[in-house]
Amino acid sequence: MVKGSDVLLIITAIILPPAAAAFITGCSCDLLINILLTVLGYIPGHIHAFWLIYKKMKAEERYGAGGFRYTGNGTYEPIAAGGQPQAYYGATN
């Protein structure tokens, strides 16, 4: 399900892809990658921004709104009740 915040992210990604990447990832390596892709060609920056939005939407479906933390490279981890990520101790999810 697409929420209003996701629609605003998509509009932002259409206008300025690095801004959308910054809203999702903060000041991270993904922001630098998106800036470089946008400078090298406007369409690759769009594709990367839309990929980040897609990964965020999938994390919201899986962990619920606000129940996850961005760990980089388009991956998210769940946040336990105490605010710390859940420990899986080698088990895969």
PDB file with one MODEL, atoms N, CA, C and O in Angstrom:
MODEL        1
ATOM      1  N   MET A   1       0.848  -1.165   0.000  1.00  0.00           N
ATOM      2  CA  MET A   1       0.000   0.000   0.000  1.00  0.00           C
ATOM      3  C   MET A   1       0.901   1.237   0.000  1.00  0.00           C
ATOM      4  O   MET A   1       1.859   1.323   0.768  1.00  0.00           O
ATOM      5  N   VAL A   2       0.578   2.179  -0.865  1.00  0.00           N
ATOM      6  CA  VAL A   2       1.350   3.404  -0.977  1.00  0.00           C
ATOM      7  C   VAL A   2       0.730   4.461  -0.069  1.00  0.00           C
ATOM      8  O   VAL A   2      -0.461   4.759  -0.158  1.00  0.00           O
ATOM      9  N   LYS A   3       1.561   5.019   0.805  1.00  0.00           N
ATOM     10  CA  LYS A   3       1.098   6.051   1.726  1.00  0.00           C
ATOM     11  C   LYS A   3       1.417   7.428   1.159  1.00  0.00           C
ATOM     12  O   LYS A   3       2.114   7.556   0.153  1.00  0.00           O
ATOM     13  N   GLY A   4       0.893   8.454   1.823  1.00  0.00           N
ATOM     14  CA  GLY A   4       1.134   9.821   1.388  1.00  0.00           C
ATOM     15  C   GLY A   4       2.595  10.192   1.427  1.00  0.00           C
ATOM     16  O   GLY A   4       3.077  10.913   0.553  1.00  0.00           O
ATOM     17  N   SER A   5       3.315   9.706   2.439  1.00  0.00           N
ATOM     18  CA  SER A   5       4.743  10.020   2.523  1.00  0.00           C
ATOM     19  C   SER A   5       5.516   9.383   1.371  1.00  0.00           C
ATOM     20  O   SER A   5       6.499   9.947   0.889  1.00  0.00           O
ATOM     21  N   ASP A   6       5.071   8.213   0.937  1.00  0.00           N
ATOM     22  CA  ASP A   6       5.732   7.566  -0.200  1.00  0.00           C
ATOM     23  C   ASP A   6       5.471   8.342  -1.491  1.00  0.00           C
ATOM     24  O   ASP A   6       6.351   8.448  -2.345  1.00  0.00           O
ATOM     25  N   VAL A   7       4.270   8.878  -1.626  1.00  0.00           N
ATOM     26  CA  VAL A   7       3.955   9.682  -2.806  1.00  0.00           C
ATOM     27  C   VAL A   7       4.830  10.935  -2.836  1.00  0.00           C
ATOM     28  O   VAL A   7       5.327  11.322  -3.894  1.00  0.00           O
ATOM     29  N   LEU A   8       5.016  11.564  -1.686  1.00  0.00           N
ATOM     30  CA  LEU A   8       5.893  12.741  -1.629  1.00  0.00           C
ATOM     31  C   LEU A   8       7.340  12.377  -1.953  1.00  0.00           C
ATOM     32  O   LEU A   8       8.042  13.147  -2.607  1.00  0.00           O
ATOM     33  N   LEU A   9       7.789  11.203  -1.497  1.00  0.00           N
ATOM     34  CA  LEU A   9       9.144  10.750  -1.837  1.00  0.00           C
ATOM     35  C   LEU A   9       9.280  10.527  -3.337  1.00  0.00           C
ATOM     36  O   LEU A   9      10.308  10.868  -3.922  1.00  0.00           O
ATOM     37  N   ILE A  10       8.259   9.961  -3.962  1.00  0.00           N
ATOM     38  CA  ILE A  10       8.302   9.713  -5.403  1.00  0.00           C
ATOM     39  C   ILE A  10       8.345  11.031  -6.165  1.00  0.00           C
ATOM     40  O   ILE A  10       9.103  11.170  -7.125  1.00  0.00           O
ATOM     41  N   ILE A  11       7.533  11.998  -5.742  1.00  0.00           N
ATOM     42  CA  ILE A  11       7.552  13.315  -6.399  1.00  0.00           C
ATOM     43  C   ILE A  11       8.920  13.973  -6.223  1.00  0.00           C
ATOM     44  O   ILE A  11       9.456  14.563  -7.161  1.00  0.00           O
ATOM     45  N   THR A  12       9.478  13.869  -5.023  1.00  0.00           N
ATOM     46  CA  THR A  12      10.808  14.420  -4.773  1.00  0.00           C
ATOM     47  C   THR A  12      11.853  13.725  -5.633  1.00  0.00           C
ATOM     48  O   THR A  12      12.765  14.374  -6.147  1.00  0.00           O
ATOM     49  N   ALA A  13      11.730  12.403  -5.794  1.00  0.00           N
ATOM     50  CA  ALA A  13      12.682  11.657  -6.619  1.00  0.00           C
ATOM     51  C   ALA A  13      12.585  12.060  -8.086  1.00  0.00           C
ATOM     52  O   ALA A  13      13.586  12.036  -8.803  1.00  0.00           O
ATOM     53  N   ILE A  14      11.401  12.425  -8.534  1.00  0.00           N
ATOM     54  CA  ILE A  14      11.247  12.864  -9.921  1.00  0.00           C
ATOM     55  C   ILE A  14      11.916  14.219 -10.124  1.00  0.00           C
ATOM     56  O   ILE A  14      12.583  14.447 -11.133  1.00  0.00           O
ATOM     57  N   ILE A  15      11.732  15.121  -9.153  1.00  0.00           N
ATOM     58  CA  ILE A  15      12.276  16.468  -9.286  1.00  0.00           C
ATOM     59  C   ILE A  15      13.785  16.494  -9.020  1.00  0.00           C
ATOM     60  O   ILE A  15      14.551  17.036  -9.817  1.00  0.00           O
ATOM     61  N   LEU A  16      14.208  15.903  -7.895  1.00  0.00           N
ATOM     62  CA  LEU A  16      15.620  15.929  -7.507  1.00  0.00           C
ATOM     63  C   LEU A  16      15.965  14.610  -6.793  1.00  0.00           C
ATOM     64  O   LEU A  16      15.754  14.488  -5.586  1.00  0.00           O
ATOM     65  N   PRO A  17      16.488  13.636  -7.526  1.00  0.00           N
ATOM     66  CA  PRO A  17      16.761  12.322  -6.942  1.00  0.00           C
ATOM     67  C   PRO A  17      17.662  12.330  -5.705  1.00  0.00           C
ATOM     68  O   PRO A  17      17.382  11.572  -4.776  1.00  0.00           O
ATOM     69  N   PRO A  18      18.735  13.145  -5.632  1.00  0.00           N
ATOM     70  CA  PRO A  18      19.553  13.119  -4.416  1.00  0.00           C
ATOM     71  C   PRO A  18      18.798  13.567  -3.156  1.00  0.00           C
ATOM     72  O   PRO A  18      19.112  13.113  -2.056  1.00  0.00           O
ATOM     73  N   ALA A  19      17.818  14.441  -3.307  1.00  0.00           N
ATOM     74  CA  ALA A  19      17.028  14.862  -2.149  1.00  0.00           C
ATOM     75  C   ALA A  19      16.220  13.685  -1.601  1.00  0.00           C
ATOM     76  O   ALA A  19      16.135  13.499  -0.387  1.00  0.00           O
ATOM     77  N   ALA A  20      15.632  12.898  -2.489  1.00  0.00           N
ATOM     78  CA  ALA A  20      14.887  11.722  -2.041  1.00  0.00           C
ATOM     79  C   ALA A  20      15.819  10.720  -1.369  1.00  0.00           C
ATOM     80  O   ALA A  20      15.463  10.129  -0.350  1.00  0.00           O
ATOM     81  N   ALA A  21      17.002  10.527  -1.930  1.00  0.00           N
ATOM     82  CA  ALA A  21      17.971   9.617  -1.319  1.00  0.00           C
ATOM     83  C   ALA A  21      18.397  10.118   0.052  1.00  0.00           C
ATOM     84  O   ALA A  21      18.597   9.323   0.970  1.00  0.00           O
ATOM     85  N   ALA A  22      18.538  11.428   0.196  1.00  0.00           N
ATOM     86  CA  ALA A  22      18.922  11.997   1.492  1.00  0.00           C
ATOM     87  C   ALA A  22      17.814  11.809   2.523  1.00  0.00           C
ATOM     88  O   ALA A  22      18.100  11.543   3.690  1.00  0.00           O
ATOM     89  N   PHE A  23      16.561  11.942   2.113  1.00  0.00           N
ATOM     90  CA  PHE A  23      15.453  11.744   3.045  1.00  0.00           C
ATOM     91  C   PHE A  23      15.395  10.305   3.540  1.00  0.00           C
ATOM     92  O   PHE A  23      15.043  10.057   4.694  1.00  0.00           O
ATOM     93  N   ILE A  24      15.736   9.366   2.681  1.00  0.00           N
ATOM     94  CA  ILE A  24      15.643   7.948   3.048  1.00  0.00           C
ATOM     95  C   ILE A  24      16.866   7.497   3.835  1.00  0.00           C
ATOM     96  O   ILE A  24      16.730   6.858   4.878  1.00  0.00           O
ATOM     97  N   THR A  25      18.059   7.824   3.348  1.00  0.00           N
ATOM     98  CA  THR A  25      19.277   7.249   3.914  1.00  0.00           C
ATOM     99  C   THR A  25      20.053   8.188   4.820  1.00  0.00           C
ATOM    100  O   THR A  25      20.944   7.752   5.548  1.00  0.00           O
ATOM    101  N   GLY A  26      19.724   9.474   4.783  1.00  0.00           N
ATOM    102  CA  GLY A  26      20.522  10.434   5.544  1.00  0.00           C
ATOM    103  C   GLY A  26      21.838  10.676   4.824  1.00  0.00           C
ATOM    104  O   GLY A  26      21.945  10.438   3.621  1.00  0.00           O
ATOM    105  N   CYS A  27      22.822  11.140   5.545  1.00  0.00           N
ATOM    106  CA  CYS A  27      24.127  11.404   4.953  1.00  0.00           C
ATOM    107  C   CYS A  27      24.923  10.093   4.955  1.00  0.00           C
ATOM    108  O   CYS A  27      25.631   9.777   5.912  1.00  0.00           O
ATOM    109  N   SER A  28      24.789   9.347   3.870  1.00  0.00           N
ATOM    110  CA  SER A  28      25.425   8.032   3.794  1.00  0.00           C
ATOM    111  C   SER A  28      26.085   7.857   2.434  1.00  0.00           C
ATOM    112  O   SER A  28      26.067   8.751   1.589  1.00  0.00           O
ATOM    113  N   CYS A  29      26.655   6.705   2.255  1.00  0.00           N
ATOM    114  CA  CYS A  29      27.302   6.372   0.990  1.00  0.00           C
ATOM    115  C   CYS A  29      26.272   6.328  -0.146  1.00  0.00           C
ATOM    116  O   CYS A  29      26.589   6.665  -1.287  1.00  0.00           O
ATOM    117  N   ASP A  30      25.046   5.913   0.169  1.00  0.00           N
ATOM    118  CA  ASP A  30      24.010   5.873  -0.859  1.00  0.00           C
ATOM    119  C   ASP A  30      23.680   7.269  -1.381  1.00  0.00           C
ATOM    120  O   ASP A  30      23.353   7.427  -2.557  1.00  0.00           O
ATOM    121  N   LEU A  31      23.762   8.268  -0.529  1.00  0.00           N
ATOM    122  CA  LEU A  31      23.541   9.635  -0.980  1.00  0.00           C
ATOM    123  C   LEU A  31      24.645  10.048  -1.959  1.00  0.00           C
ATOM    124  O   LEU A  31      24.359  10.644  -2.997  1.00  0.00           O
ATOM    125  N   LEU A  32      25.882   9.739  -1.639  1.00  0.00           N
ATOM    126  CA  LEU A  32      26.994  10.060  -2.534  1.00  0.00           C
ATOM    127  C   LEU A  32      26.848   9.323  -3.865  1.00  0.00           C
ATOM    128  O   LEU A  32      27.086   9.902  -4.925  1.00  0.00           O
ATOM    129  N   ILE A  33      26.463   8.067  -3.813  1.00  0.00           N
ATOM    130  CA  ILE A  33      26.254   7.298  -5.044  1.00  0.00           C
ATOM    131  C   ILE A  33      25.163   7.938  -5.886  1.00  0.00           C
ATOM    132  O   ILE A  33      25.300   8.054  -7.104  1.00  0.00           O
ATOM    133  N   ASN A  34      24.075   8.355  -5.237  1.00  0.00           N
ATOM    134  CA  ASN A  34      22.980   8.955  -5.981  1.00  0.00           C
ATOM    135  C   ASN A  34      23.391  10.287  -6.595  1.00  0.00           C
ATOM    136  O   ASN A  34      23.004  10.588  -7.724  1.00  0.00           O
ATOM    137  N   ILE A  35      24.159  11.079  -5.878  1.00  0.00           N
ATOM    138  CA  ILE A  35      24.639  12.352  -6.437  1.00  0.00           C
ATOM    139  C   ILE A  35      25.507  12.085  -7.660  1.00  0.00           C
ATOM    140  O   ILE A  35      25.351  12.747  -8.686  1.00  0.00           O
ATOM    141  N   LEU A  36      26.426  11.118  -7.560  1.00  0.00           N
ATOM    142  CA  LEU A  36      27.298  10.804  -8.698  1.00  0.00           C
ATOM    143  C   LEU A  36      26.497  10.267  -9.886  1.00  0.00           C
ATOM    144  O   LEU A  36      26.769  10.628 -11.031  1.00  0.00           O
ATOM    145  N   LEU A  37      25.515   9.410  -9.619  1.00  0.00           N
ATOM    146  CA  LEU A  37      24.693   8.884 -10.710  1.00  0.00           C
ATOM    147  C   LEU A  37      23.868   9.987 -11.364  1.00  0.00           C
ATOM    148  O   LEU A  37      23.671   9.976 -12.579  1.00  0.00           O
ATOM    149  N   THR A  38      23.389  10.930 -10.573  1.00  0.00           N
ATOM    150  CA  THR A  38      22.604  12.029 -11.126  1.00  0.00           C
ATOM    151  C   THR A  38      23.478  12.951 -11.969  1.00  0.00           C
ATOM    152  O   THR A  38      23.037  13.449 -13.005  1.00  0.00           O
ATOM    153  N   VAL A  39      24.712  13.180 -11.533  1.00  0.00           N
ATOM    154  CA  VAL A  39      25.619  14.034 -12.303  1.00  0.00           C
ATOM    155  C   VAL A  39      26.029  13.339 -13.601  1.00  0.00           C
ATOM    156  O   VAL A  39      26.104  13.974 -14.652  1.00  0.00           O
ATOM    157  N   LEU A  40      26.293  12.040 -13.525  1.00  0.00           N
ATOM    158  CA  LEU A  40      26.720  11.302 -14.719  1.00  0.00           C
ATOM    159  C   LEU A  40      25.598  11.133 -15.728  1.00  0.00           C
ATOM    160  O   LEU A  40      25.843  11.092 -16.933  1.00  0.00           O
ATOM    161  N   GLY A  41      24.398  11.036 -15.253  1.00  0.00           N
ATOM    162  CA  GLY A  41      23.233  10.896 -16.125  1.00  0.00           C
ATOM    163  C   GLY A  41      21.991  10.989 -15.274  1.00  0.00           C
ATOM    164  O   GLY A  41      21.882  10.295 -14.264  1.00  0.00           O
ATOM    165  N   TYR A  42      21.068  11.816 -15.652  1.00  0.00           N
ATOM    166  CA  TYR A  42      19.914  12.071 -14.786  1.00  0.00           C
ATOM    167  C   TYR A  42      19.074  10.815 -14.562  1.00  0.00           C
ATOM    168  O   TYR A  42      18.553  10.619 -13.464  1.00  0.00           O
ATOM    169  N   ILE A  43      18.931   9.962 -15.574  1.00  0.00           N
ATOM    170  CA  ILE A  43      18.112   8.750 -15.459  1.00  0.00           C
ATOM    171  C   ILE A  43      18.698   7.746 -14.464  1.00  0.00           C
ATOM    172  O   ILE A  43      17.928   7.191 -13.679  1.00  0.00           O
ATOM    173  N   PRO A  44      20.005   7.475 -14.443  1.00  0.00           N
ATOM    174  CA  PRO A  44      20.531   6.551 -13.420  1.00  0.00           C
ATOM    175  C   PRO A  44      20.276   7.027 -11.988  1.00  0.00           C
ATOM    176  O   PRO A  44      20.051   6.209 -11.095  1.00  0.00           O
ATOM    177  N   GLY A  45      20.309   8.335 -11.767  1.00  0.00           N
ATOM    178  CA  GLY A  45      19.983   8.866 -10.449  1.00  0.00           C
ATOM    179  C   GLY A  45      18.538   8.589 -10.081  1.00  0.00           C
ATOM    180  O   GLY A  45      18.231   8.279  -8.930  1.00  0.00           O
ATOM    181  N   HIS A  46      17.652   8.701 -11.061  1.00  0.00           N
ATOM    182  CA  HIS A  46      16.240   8.380 -10.832  1.00  0.00           C
ATOM    183  C   HIS A  46      16.067   6.901 -10.480  1.00  0.00           C
ATOM    184  O   HIS A  46      15.359   6.560  -9.532  1.00  0.00           O
ATOM    185  N   ILE A  47      16.705   6.050 -11.234  1.00  0.00           N
ATOM    186  CA  ILE A  47      16.568   4.608 -10.997  1.00  0.00           C
ATOM    187  C   ILE A  47      17.048   4.260  -9.593  1.00  0.00           C
ATOM    188  O   ILE A  47      16.395   3.487  -8.892  1.00  0.00           O
ATOM    189  N   HIS A  48      18.167   4.815  -9.178  1.00  0.00           N
ATOM    190  CA  HIS A  48      18.691   4.529  -7.844  1.00  0.00           C
ATOM    191  C   HIS A  48      17.745   5.053  -6.767  1.00  0.00           C
ATOM    192  O   HIS A  48      17.503   4.361  -5.778  1.00  0.00           O
ATOM    193  N   ALA A  49      17.207   6.253  -6.935  1.00  0.00           N
ATOM    194  CA  ALA A  49      16.277   6.819  -5.956  1.00  0.00           C
ATOM    195  C   ALA A  49      15.008   5.979  -5.864  1.00  0.00           C
ATOM    196  O   ALA A  49      14.511   5.734  -4.765  1.00  0.00           O
ATOM    197  N   PHE A  50      14.477   5.536  -7.003  1.00  0.00           N
ATOM    198  CA  PHE A  50      13.278   4.707  -6.982  1.00  0.00           C
ATOM    199  C   PHE A  50      13.558   3.349  -6.353  1.00  0.00           C
ATOM    200  O   PHE A  50      12.691   2.786  -5.686  1.00  0.00           O
ATOM    201  N   TRP A  51      14.759   2.818  -6.558  1.00  0.00           N
ATOM    202  CA  TRP A  51      15.141   1.556  -5.912  1.00  0.00           C
ATOM    203  C   TRP A  51      15.175   1.720  -4.393  1.00  0.00           C
ATOM    204  O   TRP A  51      14.712   0.842  -3.666  1.00  0.00           O
ATOM    205  N   LEU A  52      15.723   2.846  -3.908  1.00  0.00           N
ATOM    206  CA  LEU A  52      15.752   3.101  -2.471  1.00  0.00           C
ATOM    207  C   LEU A  52      14.338   3.237  -1.906  1.00  0.00           C
ATOM    208  O   LEU A  52      14.057   2.747  -0.812  1.00  0.00           O
ATOM    209  N   ILE A  53      13.453   3.897  -2.642  1.00  0.00           N
ATOM    210  CA  ILE A  53      12.062   4.033  -2.199  1.00  0.00           C
ATOM    211  C   ILE A  53      11.402   2.660  -2.153  1.00  0.00           C
ATOM    212  O   ILE A  53      10.682   2.354  -1.203  1.00  0.00           O
ATOM    213  N   TYR A  54      11.637   1.833  -3.161  1.00  0.00           N
ATOM    214  CA  TYR A  54      11.071   0.484  -3.192  1.00  0.00           C
ATOM    215  C   TYR A  54      11.544  -0.343  -1.988  1.00  0.00           C
ATOM    216  O   TYR A  54      10.740  -1.013  -1.341  1.00  0.00           O
ATOM    217  N   LYS A  55      12.835  -0.294  -1.692  1.00  0.00           N
ATOM    218  CA  LYS A  55      13.363  -1.055  -0.558  1.00  0.00           C
ATOM    219  C   LYS A  55      12.761  -0.559   0.762  1.00  0.00           C
ATOM    220  O   LYS A  55      12.497  -1.361   1.658  1.00  0.00           O
ATOM    221  N   LYS A  56      12.540   0.763   0.890  1.00  0.00           N
ATOM    222  CA  LYS A  56      11.923   1.320   2.089  1.00  0.00           C
ATOM    223  C   LYS A  56      10.484   0.838   2.228  1.00  0.00           C
ATOM    224  O   LYS A  56      10.046   0.501   3.328  1.00  0.00           O
ATOM    225  N   MET A  57       9.751   0.804   1.124  1.00  0.00           N
ATOM    226  CA  MET A  57       8.370   0.347   1.161  1.00  0.00           C
ATOM    227  C   MET A  57       8.292  -1.135   1.533  1.00  0.00           C
ATOM    228  O   MET A  57       7.389  -1.547   2.262  1.00  0.00           O
ATOM    229  N   LYS A  58       9.236  -1.935   1.033  1.00  0.00           N
ATOM    230  CA  LYS A  58       9.266  -3.357   1.395  1.00  0.00           C
ATOM    231  C   LYS A  58       9.583  -3.538   2.878  1.00  0.00           C
ATOM    232  O   LYS A  58       9.031  -4.433   3.518  1.00  0.00           O
ATOM    233  N   ALA A  59      10.469  -2.700   3.437  1.00  0.00           N
ATOM    234  CA  ALA A  59      10.787  -2.772   4.865  1.00  0.00           C
ATOM    235  C   ALA A  59       9.576  -2.391   5.705  1.00  0.00           C
ATOM    236  O   ALA A  59       9.345  -2.977   6.763  1.00  0.00           O
ATOM    237  N   GLU A  60       8.796  -1.410   5.240  1.00  0.00           N
ATOM    238  CA  GLU A  60       7.580  -1.038   5.968  1.00  0.00           C
ATOM    239  C   GLU A  60       6.568  -2.164   5.966  1.00  0.00           C
ATOM    240  O   GLU A  60       5.878  -2.379   6.963  1.00  0.00           O
ATOM    241  N   GLU A  61       6.470  -2.892   4.854  1.00  0.00           N
ATOM    242  CA  GLU A  61       5.566  -4.045   4.798  1.00  0.00           C
ATOM    243  C   GLU A  61       6.027  -5.148   5.735  1.00  0.00           C
ATOM    244  O   GLU A  61       5.213  -5.789   6.400  1.00  0.00           O
ATOM    245  N   ARG A  62       7.318  -5.363   5.786  1.00  0.00           N
ATOM    246  CA  ARG A  62       7.856  -6.475   6.571  1.00  0.00           C
ATOM    247  C   ARG A  62       7.893  -6.191   8.070  1.00  0.00           C
ATOM    248  O   ARG A  62       7.503  -7.044   8.868  1.00  0.00           O
ATOM    249  N   TYR A  63       8.360  -4.996   8.466  1.00  0.00           N
ATOM    250  CA  TYR A  63       8.581  -4.688   9.876  1.00  0.00           C
ATOM    251  C   TYR A  63       7.553  -3.733  10.467  1.00  0.00           C
ATOM    252  O   TYR A  63       7.543  -3.524  11.680  1.00  0.00           O
ATOM    253  N   GLY A  64       6.699  -3.155   9.652  1.00  0.00           N
ATOM    254  CA  GLY A  64       5.742  -2.173  10.143  1.00  0.00           C
ATOM    255  C   GLY A  64       6.354  -0.786  10.130  1.00  0.00           C
ATOM    256  O   GLY A  64       7.573  -0.628  10.070  1.00  0.00           O
ATOM    257  N   ALA A  65       5.489   0.217  10.187  1.00  0.00           N
ATOM    258  CA  ALA A  65       5.955   1.604  10.132  1.00  0.00           C
ATOM    259  C   ALA A  65       6.789   1.927  11.365  1.00  0.00           C
ATOM    260  O   ALA A  65       6.327   1.757  12.493  1.00  0.00           O
ATOM    261  N   GLY A  66       8.001   2.385  11.154  1.00  0.00           N
ATOM    262  CA  GLY A  66       8.879   2.761  12.261  1.00  0.00           C
ATOM    263  C   GLY A  66       9.536   1.600  12.970  1.00  0.00           C
ATOM    264  O   GLY A  66      10.231   1.814  13.964  1.00  0.00           O
ATOM    265  N   GLY A  67       9.349   0.388  12.504  1.00  0.00           N
ATOM    266  CA  GLY A  67       9.924  -0.784  13.162  1.00  0.00           C
ATOM    267  C   GLY A  67      11.222  -1.255  12.546  1.00  0.00           C
ATOM    268  O   GLY A  67      11.600  -2.415  12.708  1.00  0.00           O
ATOM    269  N   PHE A  68      11.910  -0.373  11.842  1.00  0.00           N
ATOM    270  CA  PHE A  68      13.140  -0.772  11.158  1.00  0.00           C
ATOM    271  C   PHE A  68      14.120   0.378  11.152  1.00  0.00           C
ATOM    272  O   PHE A  68      13.773   1.530  11.418  1.00  0.00           O
ATOM    273  N   ARG A  69      15.375   0.023  10.836  1.00  0.00           N
ATOM    274  CA  ARG A  69      16.451   1.002  10.758  1.00  0.00           C
ATOM    275  C   ARG A  69      17.245   0.723   9.481  1.00  0.00           C
ATOM    276  O   ARG A  69      17.500  -0.432   9.140  1.00  0.00           O
ATOM    277  N   TYR A  70      17.633   1.789   8.781  1.00  0.00           N
ATOM    278  CA  TYR A  70      18.407   1.648   7.548  1.00  0.00           C
ATOM    279  C   TYR A  70      19.855   1.318   7.909  1.00  0.00           C
ATOM    280  O   TYR A  70      20.473   2.013   8.715  1.00  0.00           O
ATOM    281  N   THR A  71      20.392   0.250   7.307  1.00  0.00           N
ATOM    282  CA  THR A  71      21.753  -0.164   7.614  1.00  0.00           C
ATOM    283  C   THR A  71      22.716   0.048   6.450  1.00  0.00           C
ATOM    284  O   THR A  71      23.909  -0.226   6.580  1.00  0.00           O
ATOM    285  N   GLY A  72      22.220   0.527   5.331  1.00  0.00           N
ATOM    286  CA  GLY A  72      23.083   0.777   4.183  1.00  0.00           C
ATOM    287  C   GLY A  72      22.865  -0.212   3.074  1.00  0.00           C
ATOM    288  O   GLY A  72      22.380  -1.320   3.303  1.00  0.00           O
ATOM    289  N   ASN A  73      23.222   0.183   1.869  1.00  0.00           N
ATOM    290  CA  ASN A  73      23.128  -0.653   0.688  1.00  0.00           C
ATOM    291  C   ASN A  73      21.709  -1.163   0.449  1.00  0.00           C
ATOM    292  O   ASN A  73      21.518  -2.270  -0.056  1.00  0.00           O
ATOM    293  N   GLY A  74      20.723  -0.357   0.810  1.00  0.00           N
ATOM    294  CA  GLY A  74      19.338  -0.739   0.575  1.00  0.00           C
ATOM    295  C   GLY A  74      18.805  -1.792   1.515  1.00  0.00           C
ATOM    296  O   GLY A  74      17.769  -2.392   1.230  1.00  0.00           O
ATOM    297  N   THR A  75      19.471  -2.039   2.622  1.00  0.00           N
ATOM    298  CA  THR A  75      19.013  -3.054   3.571  1.00  0.00           C
ATOM    299  C   THR A  75      18.520  -2.402   4.858  1.00  0.00           C
ATOM    300  O   THR A  75      18.959  -1.317   5.239  1.00  0.00           O
ATOM    301  N   TYR A  76      17.613  -3.085   5.503  1.00  0.00           N
ATOM    302  CA  TYR A  76      17.018  -2.608   6.746  1.00  0.00           C
ATOM    303  C   TYR A  76      17.079  -3.719   7.776  1.00  0.00           C
ATOM    304  O   TYR A  76      17.126  -4.898   7.426  1.00  0.00           O
ATOM    305  N   GLU A  77      17.078  -3.342   9.046  1.00  0.00           N
ATOM    306  CA  GLU A  77      17.038  -4.322  10.131  1.00  0.00           C
ATOM    307  C   GLU A  77      15.922  -3.912  11.085  1.00  0.00           C
ATOM    308  O   GLU A  77      15.636  -2.725  11.240  1.00  0.00           O
ATOM    309  N   PRO A  78      15.289  -4.901  11.726  1.00  0.00           N
ATOM    310  CA  PRO A  78      14.207  -4.582  12.652  1.00  0.00           C
ATOM    311  C   PRO A  78      14.744  -3.950  13.934  1.00  0.00           C
ATOM    312  O   PRO A  78      15.883  -4.186  14.336  1.00  0.00           O
ATOM    313  N   ILE A  79      13.901  -3.152  14.556  1.00  0.00           N
ATOM    314  CA  ILE A  79      14.225  -2.558  15.843  1.00  0.00           C
ATOM    315  C   ILE A  79      13.346  -3.238  16.882  1.00  0.00           C
ATOM    316  O   ILE A  79      12.123  -3.263  16.746  1.00  0.00           O
ATOM    317  N   ALA A  80      13.971  -3.790  17.923  1.00  0.00           N
ATOM    318  CA  ALA A  80      13.229  -4.448  18.993  1.00  0.00           C
ATOM    319  C   ALA A  80      12.561  -3.388  19.872  1.00  0.00           C
ATOM    320  O   ALA A  80      12.750  -2.191  19.656  1.00  0.00           O
ATOM    321  N   ALA A  81      11.799  -3.819  20.840  1.00  0.00           N
ATOM    322  CA  ALA A  81      11.054  -2.913  21.710  1.00  0.00           C
ATOM    323  C   ALA A  81      11.982  -1.957  22.460  1.00  0.00           C
ATOM    324  O   ALA A  81      11.586  -0.825  22.739  1.00  0.00           O
ATOM    325  N   GLY A  82      13.180  -2.371  22.789  1.00  0.00           N
ATOM    326  CA  GLY A  82      14.105  -1.530  23.535  1.00  0.00           C
ATOM    327  C   GLY A  82      14.876  -0.546  22.678  1.00  0.00           C
ATOM    328  O   GLY A  82      15.715   0.194  23.191  1.00  0.00           O
ATOM    329  N   GLY A  83      14.605  -0.523  21.371  1.00  0.00           N
ATOM    330  CA  GLY A  83      15.304   0.399  20.498  1.00  0.00           C
ATOM    331  C   GLY A  83      16.575  -0.177  19.898  1.00  0.00           C
ATOM    332  O   GLY A  83      17.245   0.498  19.117  1.00  0.00           O
ATOM    333  N   GLN A  84      16.916  -1.396  20.241  1.00  0.00           N
ATOM    334  CA  GLN A  84      18.101  -2.058  19.698  1.00  0.00           C
ATOM    335  C   GLN A  84      17.667  -3.087  18.660  1.00  0.00           C
ATOM    336  O   GLN A  84      16.577  -3.649  18.771  1.00  0.00           O
ATOM    337  N   PRO A  85      18.505  -3.344  17.650  1.00  0.00           N
ATOM    338  CA  PRO A  85      18.161  -4.373  16.672  1.00  0.00           C
ATOM    339  C   PRO A  85      18.107  -5.744  17.329  1.00  0.00           C
ATOM    340  O   PRO A  85      18.822  -6.027  18.290  1.00  0.00           O
ATOM    341  N   GLN A  86      17.239  -6.584  16.782  1.00  0.00           N
ATOM    342  CA  GLN A  86      17.110  -7.941  17.312  1.00  0.00           C
ATOM    343  C   GLN A  86      18.348  -8.744  16.971  1.00  0.00           C
ATOM    344  O   GLN A  86      18.895  -8.623  15.875  1.00  0.00           O
ATOM    345  N   ALA A  87      18.790  -9.566  17.915  1.00  0.00           N
ATOM    346  CA  ALA A  87      19.960 -10.422  17.698  1.00  0.00           C
ATOM    347  C   ALA A  87      19.489 -11.767  17.170  1.00  0.00           C
ATOM    348  O   ALA A  87      18.630 -12.413  17.769  1.00  0.00           O
ATOM    349  N   TYR A  88      20.051 -12.180  16.057  1.00  0.00           N
ATOM    350  CA  TYR A  88      19.685 -13.473  15.471  1.00  0.00           C
ATOM    351  C   TYR A  88      20.748 -14.536  15.723  1.00  0.00           C
ATOM    352  O   TYR A  88      20.501 -15.719  15.488  1.00  0.00           O
ATOM    353  N   TYR A  89      21.905 -14.142  16.188  1.00  0.00           N
ATOM    354  CA  TYR A  89      22.972 -15.064  16.574  1.00  0.00           C
ATOM    355  C   TYR A  89      23.293 -16.078  15.478  1.00  0.00           C
ATOM    356  O   TYR A  89      23.348 -17.282  15.727  1.00  0.00           O
ATOM    357  N   GLY A  90      23.501 -15.576  14.275  1.00  0.00           N
ATOM    358  CA  GLY A  90      23.918 -16.430  13.177  1.00  0.00           C
ATOM    359  C   GLY A  90      22.782 -17.009  12.364  1.00  0.00           C
ATOM    360  O   GLY A  90      23.011 -17.513  11.264  1.00  0.00           O
ATOM    361  N   ALA A  91      21.575 -16.951  12.869  1.00  0.00           N
ATOM    362  CA  ALA A  91      20.454 -17.463  12.112  1.00  0.00           C
ATOM    363  C   ALA A  91      20.097 -16.451  11.021  1.00  0.00           C
ATOM    364  O   ALA A  91      20.228 -15.244  11.224  1.00  0.00           O
ATOM    365  N   THR A  92      19.654 -16.936   9.886  1.00  0.00           N
ATOM    366  CA  THR A  92      19.246 -16.029   8.818  1.00  0.00           C
ATOM    367  C   THR A  92      17.762 -15.822   8.906  1.00  0.00           C
ATOM    368  O   THR A  92      17.020 -16.637   9.455  1.00  0.00           O
ATOM    369  N   ASN A  93      17.344 -14.691   8.341  1.00  0.00           N
ATOM    370  CA  ASN A  93      15.939 -14.336   8.393  1.00  0.00           C
ATOM    371  C   ASN A  93      15.268 -14.660   7.096  1.00  0.00           C
ATOM    372  O   ASN A  93      14.068 -14.429   6.946  1.00  0.00           O
TER     373      ASN A  93
ENDMDL
END
